[in-house]
């Protein structure tokens, strides 16, 4: 009996995707590998240094403000040129600068500067890296293409957090920023080696497809406002989970005891592993249904997850069961939301506003950091826990789900 070579099967599966979709997938993997530890572990690192929750939240807020400006500029650049090479290289250089400042930071001043560069890098990177996927994916369906790149990001974030946690605990407490610098250098190398082929691919797509797309869509979809509101709410929830949840757990709940940083790292790793394994199958499953189904499915899962986090604050003995169960719902919600949101926004936007539309989507993620972490930091400093935040988020998600169900389904 011949046993199939799993490596060969994986290689054949990978080779079925278009060459430049594979390239952008690798770029997004390394970007997430570098950013994973920065996103999830920065708040814990600077909490250990002695910064308050309010100061940590303020850093993320300033990062979001800077990101707003760079997103708008990048969206305008993409609309006019349709080129992604320059934004990706610039964002990598800015991210390297951010990591250097965060490595050197010992107080709030350098931390704020570093977070400002983080926001600028994200604002330049996200519209560009999302913009190119629909152009690189034919003949693959766009939702499957976005599921692929999101799966690569999930894998990268998991490795970034897992390896970053080990390096932070056993080697150097700011190793995540060194890892980020390494990954950005790899991305710059990828872009430099493939500049010409990327340019030709985008030009060929424009010659063959632009007139068809332009004739079919010249104005915003009628449901754009409610779709944007849904995306803002979900991205705000993701921002709170990434920044506020670790601080909420390390400070303890109403009755829940304080959890150790090692246990919190385990919880974060558990959620990232789930996302890693769920992203591709959930993304493929969502792609076979109506385009707005993914948003509805996400709202239900985030509502349930937030409510379980609220309950866990009032428990002690069994709180960990509720926390882990909430992370399962968070993984389902995230894996359905990420590919769905990008595909929907790209499709509802007029042809000549695609760059702005993806900048707006990226800004939705930034808006979550714009007010979420700062407000939650104030709540944590004042109340000592975030239970009221989780209850509020659960109520909003379920309410908006009701509106979506009534108006769009």
ZAMARGU-4260 file (C-alpha; in steps of 0.2 Angstrom, whole numbers, plus 5000, padded with zeros to 4 digits):
<rodrens>
0) 5000/5000/5000 | 5007/5017/4995 | 5006/5030/5008 | 5004/5048/5001 | 5018/5060/5005
5) 5010/5073/5015 | 5023/5086/5011 | 5020/5083/4992 | 5001/5085/4995 | 5004/5101/5004
10) 5016/5107/4990 | 5003/5103/4977 | 4989/5112/4986 | 5000/5127/4988 | 5006/5127/4970
15) 4987/5128/4964 | 4986/5146/4970 | 4993/5160/4959 | 5011/5165/4961 | 5008/5183/4967
20) 4995/5177/4979 | 5007/5165/4986 | 5020/5180/4987 | 5008/5191/4996 | 5003/5177/5008
25) 5021/5175/5013 | 5023/5194/5015 | 5008/5194/5027 | 5015/5179/5036 | 5031/5188/5040
30) 5022/5204/5044 | 5011/5195/5057 | 5025/5185/5064 | 5034/5201/5068 | 5018/5210/5074
35) 5010/5196/5084 | 5021/5198/5099 | 5020/5217/5098 | 5001/5217/5097 | 4998/5204/5111
40) 5012/5206/5123 | 5017/5225/5123 | 5004/5229/5136 | 5011/5216/5148 | 5029/5221/5145
45) 5026/5239/5149 | 5014/5235/5163 | 5030/5226/5171 | 5040/5241/5167 | 5028/5251/5178
50) 5017/5260/5166 | 4998/5262/5172 | 4984/5255/5162 | 4979/5272/5157 | 4996/5276/5150
55) 4997/5260/5140 | 4980/5263/5133 | 4985/5281/5129 | 4999/5274/5119 | 4988/5263/5108
60) 4976/5278/5106 | 4990/5289/5099 | 4995/5275/5088 | 4978/5274/5081 | 4977/5293/5078
65) 4994/5293/5068 | 4987/5278/5059 | 4972/5287/5054 | 4982/5300/5044 | 4994/5287/5036
70) 4979/5277/5031 | 4970/5291/5022 | 4987/5295/5013 | 4990/5277/5008 | 4972/5276/5002
75) 4974/5291/4991 | 4990/5285/4984 | 4983/5268/4980 | 4968/5276/4971 | 4980/5286/4960
80) 4994/5274/4957 | 4987/5256/4961 | 5005/5252/4966 | 5009/5243/4982 | 5028/5241/4982
85) 5032/5258/4989 | 5019/5257/5004 | 5025/5240/5009 | 5043/5245/5009 | 5040/5261/5019
90) 5029/5253/5031 | 5043/5240/5035 | 5056/5254/5038 | 5044/5263/5049 | 5040/5247/5059
95) 5059/5245/5062 | 5060/5262/5068 | 5045/5259/5080 | 5054/5243/5087 | 5070/5252/5090
100) 5061/5266/5100 | 5051/5253/5110 | 5067/5243/5114 | 5075/5259/5121 | 5060/5265/5130
105) 5061/5265/5149 | 5047/5277/5153 | 5031/5284/5145 | 5040/5296/5133 | 5049/5284/5122
110) 5034/5272/5123 | 5023/5285/5116 | 5035/5289/5102 | 5037/5270/5098 | 5018/5268/5098
115) 5016/5283/5086 | 5028/5274/5073 | 5018/5258/5076 | 5002/5267/5071 | 5011/5275/5056
120) 5017/5258/5050 | 5001/5249/5052 | 4992/5264/5043 | 5003/5262/5028 | 5004/5243/5028
125) 4986/5238/5029 | 4977/5247/5014 | 4991/5241/5003 | 4992/5223/5008 | 4973/5221/5007
130) 4972/5231/4990 | 4982/5219/4981 | 4973/5202/4985 | 4958/5204/4973 | 4970/5208/4959
135) 4982/5194/4963 | 4969/5180/4966 | 4961/5176/4949 | 4954/5163/4945 | 4953/5160/4964
140) 4937/5167/4973 | 4941/5183/4982 | 4934/5176/4999 | 4945/5160/4998 | 4960/5171/4994
145) 4957/5182/5009 | 4954/5166/5019 | 4971/5160/5013 | 4981/5176/5018 | 4971/5177/5034
150) 4976/5159/5038 | 4994/5164/5035 | 4992/5179/5047 | 4985/5168/5060 | 5000/5156/5059
155) 5012/5171/5059 | 5003/5179/5074 | 5003/5162/5084 | 5022/5160/5081 | 5025/5178/5085
160) 5016/5177/5102 | 5023/5159/5106 | 5041/5162/5102 | 5040/5180/5108 | 5033/5174/5125
165) 5048/5161/5126 | 5061/5174/5121 | 5053/5187/5133 | 5053/5176/5148 | 5070/5167/5145
170) 5081/5178/5135 | 5076/5196/5134 | 5060/5205/5140 | 5059/5215/5124 | 5064/5201/5111
175) 5047/5203/5102 | 5054/5220/5095 | 5070/5212/5089 | 5059/5198/5080 | 5049/5212/5072
180) 5064/5220/5065 | 5070/5204/5057 | 5053/5200/5049 | 5052/5218/5042 | 5069/5215/5034
185) 5063/5199/5026 | 5048/5208/5019 | 5059/5222/5011 | 5069/5208/5003 | 5054/5200/4996
190) 5048/5216/4988 | 5064/5221/4981 | 5066/5204/4972 | 5049/5205/4965 | 5046/5223/4961
195) 5045/5221/4942 | 5034/5206/4942 | 5022/5214/4954 | 5021/5229/4943 | 5017/5219/4928
200) 5004/5209/4936 | 4994/5224/4942 | 4996/5232/4925 | 4989/5216/4916 | 4975/5215/4928
205) 4970/5233/4925 | 4971/5231/4906 | 4960/5215/4906 | 4947/5219/4920 | 4945/5237/4924
210) 4932/5242/4911 | 4921/5227/4916 | 4922/5232/4935 | 4920/5250/4931 | 4904/5248/4921
215) 4896/5237/4934 | 4899/5248/4950 | 4901/5267/4951 | 4893/5271/4967 | 4892/5265/4985
220) 4881/5250/4990 | 4864/5256/4999 | 4869/5246/5014 | 4886/5253/5016 | 4883/5263/5032
225) 4876/5248/5042 | 4890/5237/5036 | 4903/5250/5041 | 4895/5251/5058 | 4895/5232/5060
230) 4914/5232/5055 | 4918/5246/5068 | 4909/5237/5082 | 4918/5220/5078 | 4935/5228/5076
235) 4933/5238/5092 | 4929/5221/5101 | 4945/5214/5094 | 4955/5228/5100 | 4948/5227/5117
240) 4952/5208/5117 | 4969/5211/5112 | 4974/5225/5124 | 4961/5225/5138 | 4959/5206/5141
245) 4977/5202/5147 | 4976/5217/5159 | 4959/5212/5165 | 4965/5195/5169 | 4981/5200/5177
250) 4972/5213/5188 | 4958/5200/5193 | 4939/5201/5192 | 4925/5206/5204 | 4927/5189/5212
255) 4940/5181/5201 | 4958/5179/5207 | 4972/5187/5199 | 4979/5176/5185 | 4998/5174/5183
260) 5006/5181/5167 | 5011/5163/5162 | 4993/5157/5163 | 4988/5173/5153 | 5001/5168/5140
265) 4994/5151/5139 | 4976/5158/5136 | 4982/5169/5122 | 4992/5155/5114 | 4976/5144/5115
270) 4966/5157/5106 | 4979/5159/5093 | 4981/5140/5090 | 4962/5139/5088 | 4962/5153/5076
275) 4976/5145/5066 | 4967/5129/5064 | 4949/5137/5061 | 4954/5151/5049 | 4955/5141/5033
280) 4940/5129/5036 | 4929/5143/5043 | 4934/5155/5029 | 4931/5142/5015 | 4914/5137/5024
285) 4909/5156/5024 | 4914/5158/5006 | 4900/5146/5001 | 4886/5156/5009 | 4879/5173/5006
290) 4892/5187/5007 | 4884/5195/5023 | 4882/5179/5032 | 4900/5180/5039 | 4896/5197/5048
295) 4880/5190/5056 | 4890/5174/5062 | 4904/5185/5069 | 4892/5196/5079 | 4883/5181/5087
300) 4900/5173/5092 | 4907/5190/5099 | 4891/5193/5109 | 4892/5176/5117 | 4911/5178/5120
305) 4909/5195/5129 | 4895/5188/5140 | 4905/5174/5146 | 4920/5185/5150 | 4907/5196/5160
310) 4901/5180/5169 | 4919/5175/5173 | 4923/5191/5182 | 4910/5185/5195 | 4917/5168/5198
315) 4933/5161/5205 | 4933/5142/5205 | 4926/5140/5188 | 4931/5156/5179 | 4944/5148/5169
320) 4931/5137/5160 | 4921/5152/5155 | 4937/5161/5149 | 4943/5147/5138 | 4925/5144/5131
325) 4924/5163/5127 | 4940/5161/5117 | 4932/5147/5107 | 4918/5159/5102 | 4931/5173/5099
330) 4941/5162/5087 | 4925/5157/5077 | 4920/5175/5076 | 4937/5181/5071 | 4940/5168/5058
335) 4923/5172/5050 | 4925/5191/5051 | 4942/5194/5044 | 4940/5187/5026 | 4922/5192/5025
340) 4925/5210/5030 | 4938/5214/5017 | 4929/5205/5003 | 4913/5215/5007 | 4921/5232/5008
345) 4931/5229/4992 | 4914/5225/4983 | 4903/5238/4990 | 4915/5252/4986 | 4915/5261/4969
350) 4928/5257/4957 | 4938/5273/4959 | 4937/5272/4978 | 4944/5254/4981 | 4960/5261/4989
355) 4950/5273/5000 | 4938/5259/5005 | 4952/5247/5011 | 4960/5262/5020 | 4943/5264/5028
360) 4942/5246/5033 | 4959/5247/5040 | 4954/5263/5049 | 4940/5253/5057 | 4953/5242/5065
365) 4962/5258/5071 | 4946/5265/5077 | 4945/5251/5089 | 4961/5256/5096 | 4957/5275/5095
370) 4945/5274/5109 | 4943/5257/5116 | 4960/5254/5125 | 4960/5271/5133 | 4942/5270/5139
375) 4945/5252/5145 | 4961/5258/5154 | 4952/5271/5163 | 4939/5258/5168 | 4952/5246/5174
380) 4961/5259/5184 | 4944/5265/5192 | 4935/5249/5195 | 4949/5237/5195 | 4941/5225/5182
385) 4933/5226/5165 | 4916/5216/5168 | 4905/5231/5163 | 4915/5233/5147 | 4911/5215/5142
390) 4893/5216/5146 | 4891/5232/5136 | 4900/5224/5121 | 4889/5209/5122 | 4873/5219/5122
395) 4879/5230/5107 | 4884/5215/5096 | 4867/5206/5099 | 4858/5222/5096 | 4867/5225/5079
400) 4864/5207/5075 | 4846/5210/5077 | 4846/5225/5065 | 4857/5215/5052 | 4845/5201/5053
405) 4830/5212/5050 | 4836/5223/5037 | 4848/5213/5027 | 4843/5195/5028
</rodrens>
